[in-house]
Amino acid sequence: MKAPVMPKPGQCKWTEGDSGSYTFPCKNRAENGSYCDHHRTIVYETPEQRKARAEEMRAANAAANKKRLAA
């Protein structure tokens, strides 16, 4: 198995994939820790914040579908 290519120093360490087969697709800089600003908000959110974000996404998708069906 090919070894994963590790992120460069200062690069976001957000991973995708599963154990032993993952990549570091984010090329943003990690200024304060291991993750860029965007991925830090996902990694360090509370369960309540995660639930609220999921509900917002569901509402946005429902509104987009309703608009598309009305067209």
N, C-alpha and C positions, 0 to 999 in steps of 0.2 A: 504494500500500500504506500502511496506517495505521501510524504510528510506535508502537513499544512504549511503554507507560507505565512510566517508570523507578521503582524503589522509593524510598520516602521516606528521608531521612537517618536512619541508625540501624536501618533495616529490613534483614532478611536478603536477600541478593542471589541466593538459590537460583533458578535458571531452569528452565523446562520449555519444550519446543518445539525448533525447529531454527533455524538461522541466518536471521535476518531475520523470523522469526515465532515469537517466544517471549514468555513471561509471567513474572512474579515472583509466584508463588502464595503463598509463605510470608509471613505477616504478623508473624512473631516478631521480636523485637529482636535485633540483632547487637551484642552488648556488646563483644566482643573481636575485631574484624576484620570481614570481609565476610559471615560466615554466623552463624546462630543456633547454639546448642550442638548440637542434633540434626544439622543439615546439616554442621557442621564435622567431626563424627565420620565422616561418609560421605566427604567430600571429601578428608580428609587420612589415610585409612586406607591401610595398606600392602597389597600384593597378598595377603600371607598372612592379614591381618585380613579382607580382602574375601572370600577363599575360605572362611575359617572361618564368617563370617556367612552366606554362601550355604548352607553345609552345615547350619548350625543351622536355617535357614529350611526347607530340604528335609526335615529330620527332623521339625520341628514340623508341616509340612503332611502328611507321611506319617502321623504319629500322629493328626492330626485326621481324616484320611480313614479310617483304620482304625477309629476310634471311631464315626464316622458310619455306616460299613458294618455295624458290630456292633449298632447300635441298631435 
